[in-house]
Amino acid sequence: ILCRSQIVFGMQFADLFSLVLGNQGISECIALVVTITFGKTNQYDKIEYGSSVQHHDAEVCFISALAKNLFSRLHSEKRKTTRRKPH
């Protein structure tokens, strides 16, 4: 449910938060959670939640893909604002 196109395209950064899941093994397990307030799955105007946990293979992990996307956006926006214009 988290990766449906209508949810992803309407998602904003403020809709995301992380949640530590307890008793999931030796290492800490953190879930990425999104609040869903629109779309086909939310027909009754209730706040719903979608979640994703980290996959052991970074190439197919949704959280890793999101992190790479945000990292590249941050650096491309930073480059645009720090470039000097020729005189």
C-alpha positions in Angstrom: 0.0 0.0 0.0 2.9 2.4 0.6 4.2 2.4 -2.9 0.9 2.9 -4.8 1.5 5.8 -7.3 -1.4 7.9 -6.0 0.0 7.7 -2.5 3.7 8.4 -3.5 2.8 11.3 -5.8 0.7 13.0 -3.1 3.1 12.2 -0.2 4.9 15.1 1.4 8.0 15.0 3.6 5.9 16.0 6.7 3.8 12.9 6.2 6.8 10.6 7.0 8.1 9.6 10.4 10.1 6.7 11.8 9.0 4.3 14.5 11.3 1.9 16.5 9.8 -1.6 16.6 10.6 -3.4 19.8 11.5 -7.1 20.3 12.5 -7.7 16.7 15.8 -9.3 17.2 19.4 -8.3 18.1 19.6 -5.2 16.0 17.3 -2.2 16.2 14.4 -2.3 13.7 13.1 1.0 12.5 10.0 1.3 10.3 9.3 4.2 7.9 5.6 5.2 8.4 3.5 7.5 6.3 0.2 9.1 7.2 -2.3 8.7 4.3 -5.2 11.1 4.3 -6.3 10.8 0.6 -6.6 8.3 -2.2 -8.7 5.2 -3.1 -7.7 3.4 0.0 -8.9 6.2 2.2 -12.6 6.6 1.3 -13.9 7.5 4.7 -11.6 10.5 5.5 -9.8 8.7 8.3 -6.1 8.9 8.9 -4.5 5.7 7.7 -0.9 4.6 8.0 1.4 2.8 5.5 4.7 1.4 6.6 7.9 -0.1 5.3 10.8 -1.8 7.1 14.4 -2.0 5.9 15.2 -4.8 3.5 18.5 -6.7 4.0 19.3 -6.1 0.3 19.9 -2.4 -0.2 19.1 -2.6 -4.0 15.5 -3.5 -3.4 15.0 -1.6 -0.1 12.4 1.2 -0.2 14.0 3.1 2.6 17.4 3.0 0.9 15.8 4.2 -2.3 14.1 7.1 -0.5 17.4 8.0 1.3 19.3 8.1 -2.0 16.6 10.2 -3.6 16.5 12.7 -0.7 20.3 12.8 -0.6 20.6 13.5 -4.4 17.9 16.2 -4.2 19.6 17.9 -1.3 22.9 18.0 -3.0 21.5 19.2 -6.4 19.5 22.0 -4.7 22.6 22.9 -2.7 24.6 23.1 -5.9 22.0 25.3 -7.6 22.0 27.8 -4.7 25.8 28.0 -4.2 26.8 28.5 -7.8 28.3 31.9 -8.5 27.0 33.8 -11.5 29.7 35.2 -13.8 30.2 38.9 -13.6 
